[in-house]
């Protein structure tokens, strides 16, 4: 008789911990998705990916600007200040298709600061659409880039050696990689194209790693802002989840015990109607209760339209209370793991299988 009771007790305890884990994981997943969504919105509005690509291409093909240095800033601060707002490395958008004959490289004395980048844009602008007067191309496949370079070389009467000499004469940084690819290919055009494609693919992987490193700083800042705006105390939220579970258990016990336990529930509701008290409590899960303490909260009454409330006083009291800081730190660290991590944890707990 003792063993079945013990099993029921162990199952109940396990259910409590599973509910606690699911509640924390879901909250961290939702907040991480919010951080990712805000980051993606900023990236799209400011065209960061496209500017990142064309800043690299300008450095690689035309070289650094004499007055303002590299188009792709080396410091994280410059990437998120100068690149989005002060300098736009993208070429002007054109609705015209690529010309049948590629333009010739300029002579050394006639070289403009963006000659090579404009020639490249001529060859790839079929996949472009305008975005505030500039190109929106944020990704050039390595094969397309290699074909574009081969077309530029064909514009020099198909003489790759002459094409490389002109690149050297105008002091283009592209000369070194193309010269190495040409020598490695032993002057075979097909192998030369494959060499360019392999080199550019490696450069794009390196650029992607650099971009992700910069994005981590943005996610770090956004995670802190989301934590503070919502005043999401992870420890307090865990206690609220356990209290919700205990309250549901007490309601179930009252329903099974009969009229004698009804008086106890009535006393817990401070003299209010127990049915109304239970309904209101169960209709506000722990996550909703925590989000109501954000800087701005939304309430949905039983009748009427939803309302928006400013909780500046409550928000500041929570921010300035040191006892909440460990919970804020827990939430902030959890958001740094990112939405994919928490989705994977959620999938493992619930048993949802990934479809790939």
N, C-alpha and C positions, 0 to 999 in steps of 0.2 A: 504493500500500500504506500510505503514511503517512496519507493523508486518512481512511480508515476507522478507523484506530487513534485518530487525533485526535478523531474524532466520538464514538467509544466513550468516550474519556477525558472529553470535555466533557459527555456524557450522564451519566456517573457523578458528576461534580462537581455538575451541576445537580440530580441526584437527592439528593445529600447536603444541598444547601441547601434543597430542597423539604421534605425530612424534618425539617430543623432548624426551618424556618418553621412547619410543621404542628404539631410538638411544642410549640413555644412558644405558638402560637395556642390549641391545645386546652387547655393548662394554664391560660392566662389566662382562657379561656372558662369552664372548670370553677370556678375560684376566684371569678370574677365572678358566676357563678350562685349560688355559696354566699353571697356577700355580699348579693345580691338576695333570696335565700331567707330569710336571717336578718332582713333589714330588713322583708320582708313579714310574717314571723311576729310581729315586735315590733308592727308596725302593726295587725295583726288582733287580737292579744291585748289590746292597750291601747286598741283602737277609735279610733285617732288620726284616721282620715278622718272618721268620724262626729262626733267632738268638734270637729274643725276646722270642719266645716260649721255645726254648731249654735252654736258660739262666734261665727262670723261673723253668723249670722242673729239672735242675741241683740243683738249690737252694732247691726245694721241696723234691727231692729224695735223693740226695747225700750230701746236705748241702753246706755251703759256703766254698770256698777254704781258707786254712789256710794262704796262702801267700798274695793273692790278694783280699780276702774278697768275697762278694756276686758276683755271676755271673751276676745278673741283677742289674746294678748300680742304686743307689737311686737318683743321681743328673742328671738333664737333660743334662748337659754338658758331663758327662761321657757316657750317653746313645748314644750320637751321635759322640763320639770320641773313647772311649775304645771299645764299643760293635761292631761297624762296622769294625774297623781297627786293634785294638790291641788284642782282645780276640775273639775267635770263639768257642762258647759253643756247637756247633752242633757235633754229633757223625760222625765218618767216614762212608761214604756210602758203602753199601754192596749189591751186586746183588743176593745174596743167599736168598732163602725164609726162613721164620721163621722155626727153628728146631721143630721137632715133640715134643720133650721134652724140656721144658724151663730150662735154666741154674739155678743151685742152688745158693742161696745167699752165699757170701763169709763169712768165719769166721771173727771174730773181728780182729785177728792178721794179716789176709791175705787181709784185705779190701783195695781195690784200691780207688782212689779219684773219679772215675767215674763208679763204679761197677753197681749201680742201673740204671743209665741212659743207659748203654749199654744193660742191661737186658731188659729194656723197649723197646729200639730200635729194639731188636731182634724180639719182638712180633708185631711190627707195620711196619716193613720195606717192607712189600708187597706193600704198597701204595707209595713207595718212588722212586725217580729217582735222579741220581747224579747231582750235581752242583758244579763244581770245586773240586770234591773229597769228598764233604760233603753232608749230607742229605739235601733235599729241602723241607721236610715236614714242613708246616707252620700252620697246623691245625690238631688236633687229636680230632675226635668226642668223647664226653663224654662216649658214650656207648662202643666205641673201647678201650678207656683207662680202663674202668671198667673191660672189658673182659681180657685185658692184665694183670691187677693186679690179677684177679682170676686165670689166667694161672700161674703166678708166685707163687701164694699161692698153686696151685696144684702141683707145682714142689717140694714143701716141704711135699710130701706125703698127700696133702689135709688137713693138720693140720693148720688151720688159726691161732690158738693160738701160735703154734711153729713158723709160719711165722712172726707174730707180735713180738715175742721175739727176733728173729734174726734181725728184723729191729731196735729194741731197742738196741740190742748189738752192731750193727755197727753205732749207733747214727744217724740213718736216720730221717730227719724231717718228713718223710711220716708216721712215726709210730703214731704220735698223731692223725691225721685225721682218719686213718684206725682203730685205736683202738676205737675212738668214734663211728665210723660207725658200728663196730662189736658189741659193747655193745648196741647201739640203735636198731640194728637188732635182738637182743636177740639170737645171734648165729645161725640165719637163713641165709643160703647162698644166697638165691634169694634176700632177703631184704638187705643183705650185699652188693650185687652187685648194687642194686638200690641206696643204700646209697652212694656208691663210685661215681656212675654216677652223682647223684645230687650234691655232694660236688665238683666234678671236673667241672661240668657245671657252678657252682657259681664262681669257681676260674677263669675260662676262661672269664666270664663276667667281673670280676674285672680286669683281665689282659688286656682285650680289652679297658676298661675305662682308664687304665694307659697308654696304647699305644696311644690312641686318644689324651690324654693330652700332650704327647711328640710330636705327629705329629702337634698339634696346633702351637708349637714353630717353627717347620720347615715351616709351611704354612705362619706364620707371617714374617719370614725372606724372603721367596720366594716372598711373596706379595710386600714387600718393594723393592726387586731387580727388579721385573717385572715393577713396577711403575717407578723406576728410569731409567731403561734401555730404556723403551719406552717413557719416559718423558710424561706420559699421564696426562695432566692437565684436570681434569673433568670439571672445570668451563669454560675453554677455549673451550673445546669440545662442551659444551652446546651452547655457543655463535656461534660456527661454524655451528652447526645444524640449529639454528635459521636463520643465514645468508643464508644457503643453501635453506631453505624454502622460505625466502623472495626473493631470486634470481629466484627460480622457478616460484613464483607468478608474478614477473615482466616479465619474459619470456612469461608466459601465457597472461599477459595483452598486451604485444607487439603484440602477434599473433592475438589478438582479436581487437586491436585498429587500426591497419593498418599502412600505411607508415609513418604517423606523429610520432608515437612512436618509429619507427625504428631508427631515428636519435638519440634519447635519449639513446637507447641501444648501439649504435655505439660509443657514447661519453663515456659511462661507460667502454667500452672495450679498451679505450685509443688508438683509431684509428685502432685497429686490425680488421680483418674480423669478424663481429659479429657471423656468423655461426660457425667459428672455435673457437671463444671465448666461445660461449655457449656450444659447444660440449665438449671442454676440461674441462670446469667447471663442467658440469653435469656428466662427466665420472670419476671425482674424488670426491666421496662423502666425508663427513666430517671425517669418520673413517679412510679412506685411507690417507687423508691429515694429520691427527694426527700421524699415524704410520710412515709417511715419515720423521718425526722428531725424530725417534728413533736413538739409537747409530749406528745401521746398518739398512739400508733400501734397499728395492728391487724395482726397477722400471721396468715396462713392456712397451717398446716403441711400436709405431705403426708398425715398421718394425725392424727386427733383434731379437737377443736373449735378454732375461731379464738380467739386470745388478744389481750388488750389490754395494752399495755406503757406504763409511765410513763417518759418520757425526759427527766426534769427536768435531769439533769446535762449530757447532750449538748445539750439545747435551750439552756441557759444559756451553754455554751461557744460555740455558734454566734452567739447574740445579742451576746455580749460581745467577739466577734472583729471588729475594724474592717474586715478584708479582705472580710467578707460584707456590709457595709453598702451598698456600691454596688449589689450584686445585689438586696438588699432594697428599695432605692429604685426600681430598675427595675421590680420586681414591683408595688410600691405604686402607682407612676404608671400602670402598665398597667391595674390594677384600677379606677382612676378613670375610665377610658374606658367601662366598663360592659359587661355581657354582650351587648347588641344590637350594639355595635361589633365585638366579637370574633367574634360569629356571622356578621356580614356579611363580615369578612375571611376566616373559614374557608370560607364559601360561595364566595367569589371564587377562593380557591386551589384548592378541590376541584372547582369547576365546578357545584356544586349550584344548581339554579334555584329561585328563590323562587316559591311558589304564593300568589297573592293574588287 
